[in-house]
Amino acid sequence: MTESPENDWHLQEWATLLGKRQADLVNDLGFAKNQAHRIWHGKQPYRRDIVNLVAGWLNLQPYELLMRPEEAMRLRRLEETAMAIAADRSRPFTPAPPLTR
């Protein structure tokens, strides 16, 4: 039996940033200790239900677990900025001139 490769999610980084510990997977989410260990250390194969549960526990989007926190936070700021620009109606919209070759 071959061992599955380690998952590339960034659970420990997110958990540390948000003040969570491996023990909290057991206490808050009800995982068995050995399963919490496998999840924490990326040994548990991806399963949608686990990724969604852990993401919700950390108040993240599931895809953010696959990103380092600083990358995900940059995307969040970019999205917030884009939404603010799109919502700004104080200036009239002027389309850019067409590109010419």
N, C-alpha and C positions, 0 to 999 in steps of 0.2 A: 504494500500500500504506500503510495507516494504522499508526502506531506504537501498540503496546499501552500502556495506562496503567501507571504504576508500581505495583508491588505494595505492599500496605500491611503487609508483615510487618516485624518489628523485629529482623532478623538482626544488623545492625551493633551495635545496643545490647546484645543478648545476647552477641555475640562479644566485644565490648569488656569487658563485665562478667566474662566467663569467660576472658579472656586469649588470645583467638583473633584471628587476622588473616586478611585476604583470601588471603594466600599459603598459609595452612593449608588452605583449600578445595582448592588444587592439591596440596599436599604430603600431606595426610591423606586426602582423599577422591578424589584423582585426576582432578579436573576440569581441563579445558584452561583456560589463562589467560583466554581471552576469555569462556568460559562462567562461570568463577569471577567475573569482573568483572560480568557481567550478573546473576548471582545476588546478589552482594554489594550491588549498587546497585539491586536490585528491578526490573531490566529484563527478567528471565527470567519468562515466564508461569508461573503455578503449575502444578506437576505433582506428583501425589501422591508419586511415587517420590523426587523431589528434596526435597520438604518433609519426608518421613519420614527420608530420609538425613541431612539437615542437622539435624533435631531430634534424632536419635539421636547424632550427632556432638557436639551440645551437651548431651546428656543431658536433653532436654526432651520434653514431650509436643508433638506437632505443633501443636495449637491454641495453645500458649504462644508460638510464633513470631509469632502474629498479635496478641499483647498486649505492651505495654511490660513490661519485667522487673518493675518495682515492682507492677504490677497482678497479674501472674501469681504473684508471691511472696505477695501478700495473699491470693489464693485458696488457695494452698498452705497458708498458716497457718490460714485458716478451716477448710479440710478437716481438717487435723491436730487442731485444737481440737474440731471436731465429732466426730471419731473418738475422741478422748480422753474426751469427755463420754459418748458412747454406750458406751464400754468401762468407765466408772466404775460399778462395782457396789457401792460402799461405802454408797451411799444408796438406799433403796427408791424406786422410781419411783411418783410420784403424778401421775396425769393431771390436766391443767388442767380446771377446771369448764367446762361447756358455755357457749357464748356465748348471751346472751339479748338480745332487742331491746327 
